[in-house]
Amino acid sequence: MSDKDFFLYIDGKSVKVSKEVYQEYYRSKRKEQYFMKDLKKENTIIDQETQRIKFLPSREVSFEQLLEFDVSFADPKEHLEDVVIRSILLEQAIAILSPEEQKIIRELYYMGKSEREASSALHMARTTLQHRRDKALEKLREYLEKNF
């Protein structure tokens, strides 16, 4: 007999099962959770090689949910080309920053971390992070004013 007994609770009663049955039961429960909950949540992934952030929307979003989150829809007067150009220019603006400044902007604005969390993740003092963030934002402001 094994060192540890495994039990599942069925209709409020504990039933002794083998280790394999126990593991398979919880594996299937996790799979069910993946399909019922995880796919319905939005996620943000960072590609470790390119350091690009990719937003994965949830697979199920109703119109009512969009209204609750105050999602604004594209202005029918705004052309797709304008949206794409603005996005490309923003990427170019971020590219003028040093790698360290890009990390700070990514942590604070793309990943939504607080200053304390970002300073911890980047291994720097919070005041240092604030100073470097301000310098990076000033660079971005000057670049955008010059190019727009």
Secondary structure per residue as TSV (DSSP state, phi and psi in degrees):
chain	resnum	aa	ss	phi	psi
A	1	M	-	360.0	151.3
A	2	S	-	-75.3	164.8
A	3	D	S	-68.6	-28.1
A	4	K	S	-125.5	136.7
A	5	D	-	-93.2	146.4
A	6	F	E	-115.5	136.3
A	7	F	E	-131.3	142.9
A	8	L	E	-117.5	146.8
A	9	Y	E	-103.0	116.8
A	10	I	E	-122.0	121.2
A	11	D	T	52.1	39.6
A	12	G	T	80.7	0.5
A	13	K	E	-113.5	140.2
A	14	S	E	-83.4	134.8
A	15	V	E	-123.5	125.6
A	16	K	E	-75.4	131.0
A	17	V	E	-133.4	168.3
A	18	S	-	-76.2	165.1
A	19	K	H	-61.0	-40.3
A	20	E	H	-64.0	-43.6
A	21	V	H	-64.5	-43.2
A	22	Y	H	-59.9	-48.0
A	23	Q	H	-64.5	-42.9
A	24	E	H	-65.9	-37.1
A	25	Y	H	-60.3	-48.6
A	26	Y	H	-73.5	-27.3
A	27	R	H	-66.1	-42.3
A	28	S	H	-70.2	-34.5
A	29	K	H	-63.8	-40.7
A	30	R	H	-65.9	-38.9
A	31	K	H	-63.8	-41.7
A	32	E	H	-62.4	-42.7
A	33	Q	H	-61.6	-39.7
A	34	Y	H	-58.4	-48.1
A	35	F	H	-72.6	-35.3
A	36	M	H	-87.5	-27.5
A	37	K	T	-123.1	-52.6
A	38	D	G	-61.9	-40.6
A	39	L	G	-69.5	-18.8
A	40	K	G	-89.8	-3.5
A	41	K	S	-98.8	150.9
A	42	E	-	-83.0	150.3
A	43	N	E	-136.4	156.2
A	44	T	E	-125.4	128.5
A	45	I	E	-120.8	145.4
A	46	I	E	-113.3	121.7
A	47	D	-	-72.2	117.9
A	48	Q	T	-66.2	-28.6
A	49	E	T	-77.8	-50.1
A	50	T	T	-93.2	-11.1
A	51	Q	-	59.2	31.4
A	52	R	-	-95.6	146.2
A	53	I	E	-99.8	132.3
A	54	K	E	-123.3	128.0
A	55	F	E	-97.4	126.2
A	56	L	E	-109.7	109.1
A	57	P	-	-69.6	161.6
A	58	S	-	-66.8	160.6
A	59	R	S	-83.5	-15.4
A	60	E	-	-132.5	110.6
A	61	V	-	-136.0	124.9
A	62	S	-	-90.2	165.1
A	63	F	H	-61.2	-38.4
A	64	E	H	-63.1	-39.8
A	65	Q	H	-64.1	-39.5
A	66	L	H	-63.0	-39.8
A	67	L	H	-66.2	-38.9
A	68	E	H	-61.0	-38.9
A	69	F	T	-84.6	5.7
A	70	D	T	55.9	44.4
A	71	V	-	-74.9	129.2
A	72	S	-	-95.4	139.9
A	73	F	-	-93.6	156.8
A	74	A	-	-58.2	138.7
A	75	D	-	-70.1	124.9
A	76	P	T	-61.5	-19.7
A	77	K	T	-81.8	-19.7
A	78	E	S	-84.3	127.9
A	79	H	-	-83.4	148.3
A	80	L	H	-58.0	-37.6
A	81	E	H	-59.7	-39.5
A	82	D	H	-65.1	-40.9
A	83	V	H	-63.6	-44.3
A	84	V	H	-65.0	-44.0
A	85	I	H	-62.6	-43.2
A	86	R	H	-61.3	-40.8
A	87	S	H	-64.6	-42.9
A	88	I	H	-64.7	-42.3
A	89	L	H	-64.4	-36.8
A	90	L	H	-65.5	-40.7
A	91	E	H	-62.5	-40.8
A	92	Q	H	-64.3	-38.5
A	93	A	H	-63.3	-43.7
A	94	I	H	-63.4	-33.6
A	95	A	H	-67.2	-19.8
A	96	I	T	-75.8	-15.2
A	97	L	S	-77.7	154.8
A	98	S	-	-68.3	159.9
A	99	P	H	-55.5	-37.5
A	100	E	H	-65.8	-42.9
A	101	E	H	-65.7	-38.0
A	102	Q	H	-61.9	-40.7
A	103	K	H	-62.1	-41.5
A	104	I	H	-63.3	-47.3
A	105	I	H	-62.2	-42.4
A	106	R	I	-61.9	-47.1
A	107	E	I	-62.8	-45.0
A	108	L	I	-78.9	-43.4
A	109	Y	I	-104.6	-33.1
A	110	Y	I	-87.8	-39.9
A	111	M	S	-92.7	-9.4
A	112	G	-	68.3	27.7
A	113	K	-	-80.8	153.6
A	114	S	-	-74.9	167.5
A	115	E	H	-60.4	-40.2
A	116	R	H	-63.3	-45.6
A	117	E	H	-64.8	-43.3
A	118	A	H	-65.9	-42.5
A	119	S	H	-64.1	-36.0
A	120	S	H	-67.1	-44.6
A	121	A	H	-65.2	-33.7
A	122	L	H	-94.7	0.5
A	123	H	T	57.3	53.1
A	124	M	S	-144.4	160.1
A	125	A	-	-66.8	149.6
A	126	R	H	-62.4	-39.0
A	127	T	H	-65.9	-36.1
A	128	T	H	-64.2	-44.5
A	129	L	H	-59.2	-45.2
A	130	Q	H	-61.9	-43.3
A	131	H	H	-63.6	-46.4
A	132	R	H	-68.6	-34.6
A	133	R	H	-62.3	-46.3
A	134	D	H	-61.1	-40.8
A	135	K	H	-64.1	-42.2
A	136	A	H	-65.2	-42.8
A	137	L	H	-66.2	-35.2
A	138	E	H	-65.5	-42.5
A	139	K	H	-59.0	-45.1
A	140	L	H	-63.2	-43.1
A	141	R	H	-60.8	-46.4
A	142	E	H	-62.9	-42.8
A	143	Y	H	-62.6	-46.1
A	144	L	H	-67.4	-37.9
A	145	E	H	-65.4	-38.9
A	146	K	H	-69.6	-35.2
A	147	N	H	-103.0	1.9
A	148	F	-	-117.1	360.0
